[in-house]
Each structure stands twice: as structure tokens, then as C-alpha cells.
Amino acid sequence: MSDLAELKHMVMTFRITELQVLLGFMGQSRTGRKRALQTAVLQALEMGCTPAIHFKIRELHRHRYPRNMLTAIDVSSALSSSSPLNAGAVSGSDPPLSPTQLHQSSNQQQTSPSHRISDSFQSVCELEAEPVSQSKLPLNLKSSMQDDELSRQPLLPQVAPPVVTLVNLPFYDIVNEIVQPTSLDSKKNQQVQEASLAFILTPQQVSQIIYARDLMPCSRPDCLSFVHLRFCLSETSCAQVDHHPPNLTIKVNGKFCPLPGSFPPKIATEIKKPSQPIDVTSYMRLVPSVTNLVTVCWMAESCRSYSMAVHLVKRLYSPLLLSRLKSKGIRNADHSKALIKEKLKADPESEVATTSLRVSLLCPLGKMRLVVPCRAFTCTHLQCFDAELYLQMNERKATWNCPVCNQQAPYESLFIDGLFVYILKACLNADEIQFDQDGNWRPKPKMAIEALSSAAVSCLSPDALVFQGKAWIDGGCPVCSWLWRPALLCGQPRKGHS
């Protein structure tokens, strides 16, 4: 048997675990059924592989079928094949036997089979008792003993095959993974794919769901539990975000489950639905040891495979996330000072230099003074936004985009800026500050309010004051368009506000 045929035979005896380890060693995809994994390895062998891959196949085969010791029959057969009598009979180099020697050999051949078995067993025992040098053994016995020595050596710890993981949702805590991410096997030459997944809820999971459902009318949102169905791409390089297959339809226990709301479509464009977890709690059979069946249908895509998972989650709200963010602690102010110095560092090759930076103490979301200044590690700017408003905004519609640079700012990357916490406490009468090249800061005073003329004040009656106050509450003066200053102080007479 040639080396290639022997390697193919070894591959056909591998389990899915060995095939996945081998494909990972070869740098290929490890997802799929056993037949597909075997086909991928065999094709790689036919195209030609490096000796390292050949050695890996043999190593996995030895680990799969270890040979810890040589049997007595193997040793006796190897010794009999290498005996001087057999060697002389084959080569014919020994001189012919005399009649006396022939008579003795015939007498030895006429011995009973039991004597021959006992003699061979005794010779094997003597061989095991006395050490035999490898130079006196035949080549086939040497190679087998070397293989046994290699198999006895401790192998490197095998890394478990990678699995698909989903990103954590900030407003949901995973209580249990009812079904881990499972690949949705697609059939070839079929445009519409269908897959089913069956699972059983444990008594503890059922009790958690029922207890939370009973507490819904009592307005205790921190105790609500849901069963979520999540889809993602079958990629193991990093944690995957929710990604629904195209034209997805779901049926849970024989009932169609609607998908999350769709975005308003544009003209001549396909309706897009957000890829969010699907709540299937109301379709579950909340009885222990009763099977729940989920059937999904989708349109096949080339070079893309999907996975599905079922999680038991607990609903969270923005106040709890804010308290968790505060529990992480406040980032040291030295990090922000270093960023300021880096931004204001003079470039000798540039003719234009930045000497100062102005930063607002108002949140870009609510246009109000910052309370909990925060930003993301991915942001390169100094401007902070209010953490409470940011969490409330994403609680209604989860986008997790920074309101300053419009870059991704997930919850895990948020931090509270210690420098701005100190500035907000020390500077109470300013809405804007200025940073210098040395990292120091100074407040920028508010714009001086223009004094009202005596004529404008004289024309303002008590009715006008009420009117101006109403205009200020409703959003600002309709004449001067200042949103956050009373319309009374805009300097316009009553006629302009009528």
C-alpha cells in the first residue's frame, strides 16, 4: 500500500473531532458534516500536502488507535522469519544437511502441536525477560517498536474545535443557553432551505419563565425572563452579531412567529428587517419534558452558512446599566491629559499649528449640562456625552453609535472620563472650556447678555411676560431663535413676539 493510500485509509477512520483538528491544522474550514470534512481532507491529499500534514495525520491515527505493546504472536512470527534456518532455506547459502541432521530435523517436525506451542510461548517469555538489542531485530519489528515509542510519548494538548459565539446584548443577561449555536445545514441544489430544531425545557427554566410571566402585571421589569431565538453567520473568528438569513420564516410548535418590525422601505428597494433576537416565549410549551420544535425556512446563499441558538434571557433597563457603568470606576484623568498634549503637539513640518482646544460641557444629545461624562475607547475626540441619555436612547432603539463621531460605541467600550468629572465639579458657571498645550484648562465665560433698552422694557406689560415665558418653555424665541435663553431677554419688543 502506497503512502497516499495509507493516509487516505487513516483519514477514513477518523472521527469528526480528529477531522476538525486536522482541518484546523491545514488552515481550512472546520464546519460541516463528517462526510464533507472527509472529502475536504482527501481533496487536499490528492492536490499534494506538506510532510508536516502527513505527520499530523499519522500522529492523529496513533492517538486514535494506540499500540501500547506487541503481541506474543507478532514477536514469535518476527523471530521465526528472521531465524537462521529460514534464512538459509531462502537464500540457499548454507551447506546441505547430513543424513543425521535430516533425521533429527524430521524428529523435531514429528513433535506434537502442543509441544510446539509451549516451546514458542517459552521462547517469547525468554525474549521478554531478556533485553534484545534493536540491531538484532528485523526491520519491520524495529519500525513497529519505534512507532510504539512515539505513541507512548505525551502528545501536545489538542485544542478543542472552535465554536460559534454570539455577542452579548447589553439589555439582556443570558440566564441559560438552552441550545448552543447550531449550524443550519443547507441542502445542495435547493433554493429554499428548511431546518428543524427540537429542544426540551428543564423544570427550573419553566419555573423561571412562569414566575416572570405572573409578575408582569405587578410592574417588576427586573424579573422578566424571555426565550430568545438568535441567528448569526457560522464564523468562528470572532463573536458574531445577530444576522438573519434572507427571507426568513419561523414556525414554533406549528405556529408562525412574526419577525421584529421592519424599517420603512424606500422607493424601489427591498424591505429590510432588523436582525434582532426573536422573542418566542409565548409560543413555548411551558411543560417540563415536552419537546418544543422550531422550524425555519430561508433562501440559500452561496458561500454563506448560518447558525441558530436558543437562550433564556433576563431583561435589563438603562438605570441598571448606568449603575454597572459606574461600578467599573472612573478612568484616570492622566489619560485624557495625554490625549490633549498629543493633539496639541506642534508639528515642525506643518505651517499651521493648533494652540488650544475648545470642548463643550453640554451633552450633544440633550443640549443639557453633562452629569455623567463618558465616551468610548474607540473615540479619538475629547468631547463627552451624557451616559444616562445615551443609554436611554439605545434602550428605545439600539444603534450604539457615538453622537459626536458617529462611530460604533458599544456598551462594553464606554468609560467615565475622570478629567471631565473634575471639571464639572470645579466649573459650575461655564458651558465651554479651553485646553492649552500643557494640558491645563480654563473656563470660557458665557456671552454677556445684551442690556434691554428702556423703551423695550417699558413696552413689556405683565401679559407680555407671560407670553414670553410660554415661548421660552415651548422651545425658544421665534424672533431670535435662541433655544435655551428666555425670549424675554432677546431684546425684541412685544410686537415681534406676537
DOZA-615204 format. One record per residue (C-alpha): residue number from 1; x, y, z. Coordinates in steps of 0.25 Angstrom, whole numbers, plus 2048, in hexadecimal, padded with zeros to 3 digits. Each point is the difference from the previous one (the first is absolute). Layout:
N
seq | xx | yy | zz
NUM | X | Y | Z
...
END
This chain:
498
seq | xx | yy | zz
1 | 800 | 800 | 800
2 | 806 | 80D | 7FC
3 | 801 | 80C | 80A
4 | 7F5 | 808 | 7F9
5 | 7F6 | 7F4 | 801
6 | 804 | 7FD | 80E
7 | 7FE | 80F | 804
8 | 7F2 | 7FF | 7FA
9 | 7FD | 7F4 | 807
10 | 804 | 807 | 80D
11 | 7F7 | 80C | 7FD
12 | 7F4 | 7F7 | 7FD
13 | 801 | 7FA | 80E
14 | 801 | 80E | 807
15 | 7F4 | 805 | 809
16 | 7FB | 80E | 7FE
17 | 809 | 805 | 80B
18 | 80C | 7FB | 7F9
19 | 7FC | 806 | 7F3
20 | 7FD | 80E | 806
21 | 80E | 800 | 806
22 | 806 | 7FC | 7F3
23 | 7F9 | 80A | 7F8
24 | 803 | 80B | 80A
25 | 80F | 7FC | 7FF
26 | 7FF | 801 | 7F1
27 | 7F9 | 80E | 801
28 | 7F3 | 7FC | 7FA
29 | 7F1 | 801 | 805
30 | 7FC | 7F6 | 80B
31 | 7F1 | 801 | 7FE
32 | 7F8 | 7F6 | 7FA
33 | 7FC | 7F1 | 801
34 | 809 | 7F5 | 801
35 | 7FF | 7FC | 7F1
36 | 803 | 80F | 7FC
37 | 80C | 800 | 809
38 | 806 | 7F3 | 7FB
39 | 7FE | 805 | 7F1
40 | 808 | 80D | 803
41 | 80B | 7F8 | 806
42 | 801 | 7F6 | 7F5
43 | 800 | 80B | 7F6
44 | 80B | 807 | 807
45 | 808 | 7F3 | 800
46 | 7FE | 7FE | 7F1
47 | 805 | 80E | 7FD
48 | 80C | 7FE | 808
49 | 803 | 803 | 80E
50 | 80D | 803 | 808
51 | 807 | 7F6 | 808
52 | 7FB | 807 | 80D
53 | 7F2 | 7FD | 7FC
54 | 803 | 7F1 | 7FE
55 | 807 | 7FF | 80D
56 | 7F4 | 807 | 807
57 | 7F7 | 7F5 | 7F9
58 | 808 | 7F5 | 805
59 | 801 | 806 | 80E
60 | 7F1 | 801 | 801
61 | 7FF | 7F2 | 7FB
62 | 809 | 7FB | 80B
63 | 7F8 | 808 | 80A
64 | 7F3 | 7FA | 7FB
65 | 806 | 7F2 | 800
66 | 80B | 7FF | 80A
67 | 809 | 7F3 | 800
68 | 805 | 7FF | 80E
69 | 807 | 7F3 | 7FF
70 | 804 | 7F5 | 7F5
71 | 7F8 | 7F3 | 801
72 | 808 | 7F3 | 802
73 | 7FB | 7FB | 7F2
74 | 806 | 80C | 7FA
75 | 80E | 7FE | 807
76 | 800 | 7F1 | 7FD
77 | 7FD | 802 | 7F2
78 | 80A | 80B | 7FE
79 | 80B | 7F7 | 807
80 | 7FC | 7F4 | 7F8
81 | 801 | 808 | 7F3
82 | 80E | 804 | 804
83 | 805 | 7F2 | 805
84 | 80D | 7FB | 7F9
85 | 7F8 | 7F3 | 7FB
86 | 7F6 | 808 | 7F9
87 | 80B | 80A | 7FA
88 | 808 | 7F4 | 7FB
89 | 7F4 | 7FA | 7FA
90 | 7FD | 80C | 7F8
91 | 80E | 805 | 7FC
92 | 806 | 7F2 | 7FF
93 | 80D | 804 | 805
94 | 801 | 7F6 | 80B
95 | 807 | 7F2 | 7FC
96 | 7F6 | 7F4 | 7FE
97 | 7FC | 7F8 | 80D
98 | 806 | 7F3 | 803
99 | 7F7 | 7F3 | 802
100 | 802 | 801 | 80F
101 | 7FB | 80F | 800
102 | 7F5 | 7FC | 7F7
103 | 7FB | 7F5 | 809
104 | 801 | 80A | 80C
105 | 7F8 | 80B | 7F9
106 | 7F5 | 7F5 | 7FC
107 | 7FF | 7FC | 80E
108 | 7FE | 80F | 804
109 | 7F5 | 801 | 7F6
110 | 7F9 | 7F4 | 805
111 | 7FE | 806 | 80E
112 | 7F2 | 803 | 804
113 | 7FA | 80E | 7FE
114 | 7FE | 802 | 80F
115 | 810 | 7FF | 802
116 | 802 | 809 | 7F4
117 | 7F6 | 80B | 807
118 | 807 | 7FE | 80D
119 | 80E | 802 | 7FA
120 | 7FC | 80C | 7F9
121 | 7F9 | 806 | 80C
122 | 80D | 7FD | 808
123 | 808 | 807 | 7F6
124 | 7F7 | 80C | 800
125 | 801 | 801 | 80F
126 | 80F | 7FF | 800
127 | 800 | 80B | 7F5
128 | 7F8 | 809 | 80A
129 | 809 | 7FC | 80B
130 | 80D | 803 | 7F9
131 | 802 | 80E | 7FA
132 | 802 | 7FE | 7F1
133 | 808 | 80B | 7F8
134 | 7F9 | 806 | 7F5
135 | 80C | 7FD | 7F7
136 | 7FD | 7F1 | 800
137 | 7F1 | 802 | 7FD
138 | 7FA | 801 | 7F2
139 | 7FC | 80D | 7F9
140 | 7F1 | 7FE | 802
141 | 802 | 7FE | 80F
142 | 809 | 80C | 801
143 | 7F6 | 809 | 7F9
144 | 7F4 | 7FB | 809
145 | 808 | 802 | 80D
146 | 804 | 80E | 7FB
147 | 7F1 | 803 | 7FE
148 | 7FD | 7FB | 80D
149 | 80A | 809 | 807
150 | 7FA | 80C | 7F9
151 | 7F2 | 7FC | 804
152 | 805 | 7FF | 80E
153 | 805 | 80E | 800
154 | 7F7 | 80A | 805
155 | 7F9 | 808 | 7F5
156 | 7FD | 80E | 800
157 | 7F3 | 805 | 806
158 | 7F6 | 800 | 7F5
159 | 7F8 | 80D | 7FE
160 | 7F1 | 7FE | 800
161 | 7FA | 803 | 7F3
162 | 7FB | 80F | 800
163 | 7F1 | 802 | 802
164 | 7F7 | 80C | 7FB
165 | 7FE | 80A | 80B
166 | 7F6 | 80C | 800
167 | 803 | 80E | 805
168 | 7F9 | 803 | 80E
169 | 7F4 | 809 | 7FF
170 | 801 | 80C | 80A
171 | 7F2 | 800 | 804
172 | 7FF | 7F1 | 802
173 | 807 | 7F6 | 809
174 | 801 | 7F2 | 7FC
175 | 7FB | 7F7 | 80B
176 | 801 | 7F3 | 7F8
177 | 805 | 7FB | 7F3
178 | 7F4 | 7F7 | 7FC
179 | 806 | 7FD | 7F3
180 | 80E | 804 | 7FC
181 | 803 | 806 | 7F2
182 | 7FD | 7F4 | 7F7
183 | 803 | 801 | 7F1
184 | 7F4 | 800 | 7F6
185 | 804 | 7F5 | 7F6
186 | 7FC | 804 | 7F2
187 | 7FD | 7F6 | 7F5
188 | 806 | 802 | 7F3
189 | 7F9 | 804 | 7F3
190 | 7F4 | 805 | 808
191 | 7FD | 80F | 801
192 | 7F6 | 7FF | 80B
193 | 807 | 7FA | 80D
194 | 7F9 | 7FA | 80C
195 | 805 | 7FB | 80D
196 | 7FA | 7FC | 80D
197 | 805 | 801 | 80F
198 | 7FA | 7F8 | 80B
199 | 803 | 803 | 80F
200 | 7FA | 7FE | 80E
201 | 7FF | 80A | 80B
202 | 804 | 7FC | 80E
203 | 7F7 | 801 | 80C
204 | 809 | 80C | 805
205 | 7FF | 807 | 7F3
206 | 7F1 | 7FE | 7FF
207 | 7FE | 806 | 80E
208 | 809 | 80C | 7FD
209 | 7F7 | 803 | 7F4
210 | 7F3 | 7FE | 807
211 | 804 | 808 | 80C
212 | 804 | 80C | 7F8
213 | 7F3 | 7FF | 7F8
214 | 7F8 | 800 | 80C
215 | 808 | 80D | 805
216 | 7FD | 808 | 7F3
217 | 7F4 | 807 | 805
218 | 807 | 803 | 80D
219 | 80A | 80A | 7F9
220 | 80C | 7F8 | 804
221 | 808 | 801 | 7F3
222 | 80D | 7FB | 806
223 | 7FA | 7F3 | 802
224 | 7FB | 7FD | 7F1
225 | 806 | 7F4 | 7F9
226 | 7FF | 7FD | 7F1
227 | 804 | 7F5 | 7F7
228 | 807 | 806 | 7F4
229 | 803 | 7FA | 7F3
230 | 80D | 806 | 7F9
231 | 807 | 7FE | 7F3
232 | 80E | 803 | 7FB
233 | 80A | 7FD | 7F6
234 | 808 | 7F3 | 802
235 | 80D | 807 | 803
236 | 80A | 7FC | 80B
237 | 80A | 80C | 7FE
238 | 7F9 | 809 | 80A
239 | 7F3 | 802 | 807
240 | 7F4 | 801 | 7F6
241 | 7F5 | 80A | 800
242 | 7F2 | 7FD | 7FD
243 | 7FE | 7FD | 7F1
244 | 7F3 | 7FA | 7FB
245 | 800 | 7F8 | 7F3
246 | 7F9 | 806 | 7F4
247 | 7F1 | 7FE | 7FF
248 | 800 | 7F9 | 80E
249 | 7F3 | 7FA | 805
250 | 7FF | 7F9 | 80D
251 | 7F5 | 7F6 | 806
252 | 800 | 7FD | 80E
253 | 7F8 | 7F3 | 804
254 | 7F8 | 802 | 7F4
255 | 7FD | 80F | 801
256 | 807 | 80A | 7F8
257 | 808 | 80A | 808
258 | 801 | 80F | 7FA
259 | 80D | 806 | 7FF
260 | 804 | 80E | 806
261 | 7FA | 80C | 7F9
262 | 806 | 804 | 7F3
263 | 806 | 80E | 7FC
264 | 7F8 | 809 | 7F7
265 | 803 | 7FC | 7F2
266 | 806 | 80A | 7F6
267 | 7FB | 800 | 7F2
268 | 804 | 7F4 | 7F7
269 | 807 | 7FA | 80C
270 | 7FE | 7F3 | 807
271 | 7FA | 800 | 80E
272 | 80B | 7FF | 80A
273 | 7FD | 7FA | 80E
274 | 80A | 802 | 80C
275 | 808 | 7F4 | 804
276 | 7FB | 7FF | 80E
277 | 7FE | 7F5 | 80A
278 | 7F2 | 7FA | 7FE
279 | 7F7 | 7FE | 80C
280 | 7F9 | 7F3 | 800
281 | 7FC | 7FF | 80E
282 | 7F1 | 800 | 7FD
283 | 802 | 7F4 | 7F6
284 | 807 | 7F7 | 80A
285 | 7FA | 7F4 | 807
286 | 803 | 803 | 80E
287 | 7FF | 7F2 | 805
288 | 80D | 7F8 | 804
289 | 804 | 7F4 | 7F8
290 | 7F7 | 805 | 7F4
291 | 807 | 802 | 7F3
292 | 800 | 80E | 7F9
293 | 802 | 800 | 7F1
294 | 805 | 80C | 7F8
295 | 800 | 7FF | 7F1
296 | 807 | 80B | 7F8
297 | 800 | 803 | 7F1
298 | 809 | 809 | 7F8
299 | 806 | 803 | 7F3
300 | 80D | 7F9 | 7FD
301 | 80C | 809 | 7FE
302 | 80D | 7FC | 7F9
303 | 80D | 7FF | 80A
304 | 7F7 | 803 | 80C
305 | 7FB | 7F8 | 80B
306 | 7F8 | 803 | 80C
307 | 7FF | 7FC | 80F
308 | 7F4 | 800 | 809
309 | 800 | 801 | 80F
310 | 7F5 | 800 | 80B
311 | 803 | 808 | 80D
312 | 7F8 | 802 | 80D
313 | 803 | 80F | 803
314 | 7FC | 80A | 80A
315 | 7FC | 80E | 7FD
316 | 808 | 80C | 804
317 | 7FE | 80F | 800
318 | 808 | 80D | 7FF
319 | 801 | 803 | 80F
320 | 806 | 7F3 | 803
321 | 80A | 801 | 7F4
322 | 804 | 80E | 805
323 | 803 | 7FA | 80E
324 | 808 | 7F6 | 7FA
325 | 808 | 80A | 7F8
326 | 802 | 808 | 80D
327 | 805 | 7F3 | 807
328 | 80B | 7FF | 7F6
329 | 806 | 80C | 806
330 | 805 | 80E | 7FA
331 | 80C | 800 | 7F6
332 | 80C | 807 | 805
333 | 801 | 80F | 7FB
334 | 80E | 7FE | 7FB
335 | 7FB | 7F8 | 7F4
336 | 7F8 | 80C | 7FB
337 | 80C | 80A | 803
338 | 809 | 7F7 | 7F8
339 | 7F6 | 800 | 7F4
340 | 7FF | 810 | 801
341 | 80F | 801 | 800
342 | 801 | 7F7 | 7F4
343 | 7F5 | 807 | 7F8
344 | 807 | 80E | 803
345 | 80E | 7FB | 7FD
346 | 806 | 809 | 7F6
347 | 804 | 7FA | 7F3
348 | 80E | 806 | 7FB
349 | 7FC | 7FD | 7F2
350 | 7F3 | 807 | 800
351 | 7FE | 80F | 7FF
352 | 7F3 | 7FF | 807
353 | 7FF | 7FC | 80F
354 | 7F5 | 7FE | 809
355 | 802 | 808 | 80D
356 | 7F4 | 7FD | 808
357 | 7F3 | 7F7 | 800
358 | 7F2 | 804 | 804
359 | 7F7 | 7F6 | 806
360 | 7F1 | 802 | 804
361 | 7FB | 7FB | 80D
362 | 7F2 | 7FE | 7FA
363 | 7FC | 7F3 | 7FB
364 | 7FE | 7FF | 7F1
365 | 7F4 | 7F7 | 802
366 | 7F7 | 809 | 809
367 | 808 | 80D | 800
368 | 800 | 800 | 80F
369 | 80C | 800 | 809
370 | 807 | 7F3 | 802
371 | 7FD | 7F8 | 80C
372 | 808 | 7F3 | 7FD
373 | 80A | 804 | 7F6
374 | 804 | 7F3 | 7F8
375 | 805 | 7FC | 7F2
376 | 805 | 7F3 | 7FA
377 | 80E | 7FB | 7FF
378 | 7FF | 800 | 7F0
379 | 7FE | 80F | 800
380 | 80B | 809 | 7FD
381 | 7F9 | 80D | 805
382 | 800 | 807 | 80D
383 | 7F1 | 804 | 800
384 | 7F8 | 7F7 | 809
385 | 7F1 | 7FD | 800
386 | 7F7 | 7FD | 80C
387 | 7FF | 7F1 | 803
388 | 7F2 | 800 | 805
389 | 7FA | 807 | 7F4
390 | 809 | 7F7 | 7F7
391 | 7FB | 7F3 | 807
392 | 7F1 | 805 | 7FF
393 | 801 | 803 | 7F1
394 | 806 | 7F2 | 7FD
395 | 7F5 | 7FA | 809
396 | 7F6 | 805 | 7F7
397 | 808 | 7FD | 7F3
398 | 80D | 7F8 | 801
399 | 80A | 807 | 7F7
400 | 80C | 802 | 809
401 | 806 | 80B | 7F7
402 | 808 | 80B | 807
403 | 7F8 | 80D | 7FF
404 | 80D | 808 | 7FD
405 | 808 | 7F8 | 7F6
406 | 7F4 | 7F6 | 7FB
407 | 80A | 7F4 | 802
408 | 7FC | 7F4 | 807
409 | 800 | 802 | 810
410 | 7FB | 7F3 | 806
411 | 7FC | 7FF | 80E
412 | 80C | 7F8 | 804
413 | 80A | 80B | 7FB
414 | 7FA | 80B | 808
415 | 807 | 807 | 80B
416 | 7FE | 80C | 809
417 | 80B | 80A | 7FE
418 | 806 | 805 | 80D
419 | 805 | 80D | 7FB
420 | 7F2 | 805 | 7FC
421 | 7FB | 7FB | 80D
422 | 809 | 809 | 807
423 | 7FE | 80C | 7F6
424 | 7F1 | 7FF | 802
425 | 801 | 800 | 80F
426 | 80A | 80C | 800
427 | 7FA | 808 | 7F5
428 | 7F1 | 803 | 803
429 | 7FE | 80D | 7F8
430 | 805 | 7FC | 7F2
431 | 7FB | 7F8 | 7F5
432 | 80D | 7FF | 7F8
433 | 80F | 7FF | 804
434 | 80D | 801 | 7F8
435 | 80C | 7F7 | 801
436 | 80E | 805 | 7FE
437 | 80D | 7F9 | 7FB
438 | 805 | 7FD | 80E
439 | 7F2 | 7F8 | 803
440 | 7FB | 80B | 809
441 | 7F2 | 805 | 7FE
442 | 7F8 | 80D | 803
443 | 7F1 | 803 | 7FF
444 | 7FB | 809 | 7F5
445 | 7F6 | 80A | 806
446 | 7F2 | 800 | 7FA
447 | 7FC | 80B | 7F6
448 | 7FC | 80D | 807
449 | 7F1 | 802 | 7FF
450 | 7FD | 80D | 7F9
451 | 7F9 | 80A | 809
452 | 7F2 | 803 | 7FC
453 | 7FD | 80E | 7FC
454 | 7F7 | 808 | 809
455 | 7F6 | 801 | 7F4
456 | 7FF | 7F1 | 7FF
457 | 7FE | 7FE | 80F
458 | 7F5 | 80B | 800
459 | 7F8 | 7F9 | 7F5
460 | 800 | 7F3 | 807
461 | 7F4 | 7FE | 809
462 | 7FD | 7F5 | 809
463 | 7F8 | 7F9 | 7F5
464 | 80D | 801 | 7F8
465 | 808 | 7F9 | 80B
466 | 7F6 | 7F4 | 800
467 | 801 | 7FF | 7F1
468 | 80F | 801 | 800
469 | 801 | 7F5 | 80B
470 | 7F6 | 7F7 | 7F8
471 | 809 | 802 | 7F3
472 | 80D | 7FC | 808
473 | 7F9 | 7F3 | 805
474 | 7FB | 7FC | 7F3
475 | 80E | 801 | 7FA
476 | 805 | 80E | 7FE
477 | 7FE | 80E | 7FB
478 | 7FA | 7FF | 7F2
479 | 808 | 80D | 7FC
480 | 80E | 7FE | 805
481 | 7FF | 7F1 | 7FF
482 | 808 | 7FD | 80D
483 | 7FB | 7F3 | 806
484 | 806 | 801 | 80E
485 | 7FE | 80E | 804
486 | 7F3 | 807 | 804
487 | 7F9 | 807 | 7F5
488 | 7FF | 80C | 809
489 | 80F | 803 | 800
490 | 801 | 800 | 7F0
491 | 7FE | 80F | 800
492 | 7F4 | 800 | 7F6
493 | 7F4 | 808 | 803
494 | 7F2 | 7F9 | 803
495 | 7FC | 802 | 7F1
496 | 80B | 7F6 | 7FB
497 | 7FB | 7F5 | 809
498 | 7F1 | 801 | 7FD
END
